[in-house]
Amino acid sequence: MEEYIVFMRLDLITKDAQPSPEQMQVYMKQYQDWVGGIAALNKFAGGKGLSTEGKVVTYGDVVTDGPFVELKESIAGFIIIKAESLEEATELASACPILKGPGNSVEVRKISQVHPN
């Protein structure tokens, strides 16, 4: 079984796109149910949310505010799942509740070993 990372992208900047505290409770319950379902299949390997603060370092040691200087759609968090194939991982990711919001998306990528253990 391989590991796949699921990046969750949504608008973290536009004030009108932010949920109310009540909506956030509903969304978090949906998210926890989704992750719980993946965990029940023994396919959840971890995950984290990401801060809206950050910096981007580019060639020539140029540092800018980021990570979403030009993009409204930003990576809000990620989970790592175990799956037999990219297709299976995509199927699990397609149930992510953030996909109920217009403009939101998920990206599924296989995790490759770059560094020796």
C-alpha positions, -999 to 999 in steps of 0.1 A, spaced: 0 0 0 13 35 -9 9 68 9 -9 98 -8 -11 134 4 -44 152 -1 -41 190 -1 -73 208 7 -75 242 -11 -100 269 -3 -103 307 -1 -88 317 32 -85 354 23 -118 368 11 -138 380 41 -172 370 26 -159 335 19 -152 328 56 -178 307 75 -196 319 106 -187 302 139 -219 281 135 -211 271 100 -175 262 110 -189 238 136 -209 220 110 -180 220 86 -156 206 112 -181 178 121 -183 169 84 -145 169 81 -141 148 113 -167 123 100 -149 121 66 -115 115 83 -131 91 107 -144 71 78 -110 69 63 -95 59 97 -121 32 101 -108 17 68 -73 18 84 -62 42 56 -56 74 76 -19 81 82 -21 117 96 -28 152 87 -25 189 98 -41 222 92 -19 251 81 -17 287 93 -26 315 70 7 331 78 39 323 59 68 333 37 79 323 3 117 321 -5 126 321 -41 158 321 -62 182 348 -53 171 348 -16 140 368 -23 116 366 6 79 376 2 48 373 23 29 342 14 23 315 7 -6 329 -13 6 363 -24 -14 361 -57 -39 333 -50 -72 334 -30 -73 296 -31 -48 285 -6 -38 252 10 -57 251 43 -44 217 53 -36 182 43 -41 146 52 -20 115 44 -39 84 34 -29 49 25 -43 34 -8 -36 7 -33 -36 32 -62 -40 68 -72 -75 60 -83 -84 47 -48 -68 77 -31 -87 100 -54 -120 82 -46 -114 87 -9 -104 123 -14 -135 130 -36 -157 127 -4 -139 156 13 -166 180 25 -147 211 14 -157 201 -21 -192 213 -12 -179 249 -14 -177 267 -47 -141 272 -59 -127 247 -34 -106 218 -45 -84 189 -33 -52 177 -49 -40 141 -45 -4 133 -49 16 100 -43 43 105 -17 77 95 -31 108 86 -11 134 113 -18 155 109 13 168 76 27 154 67 61 
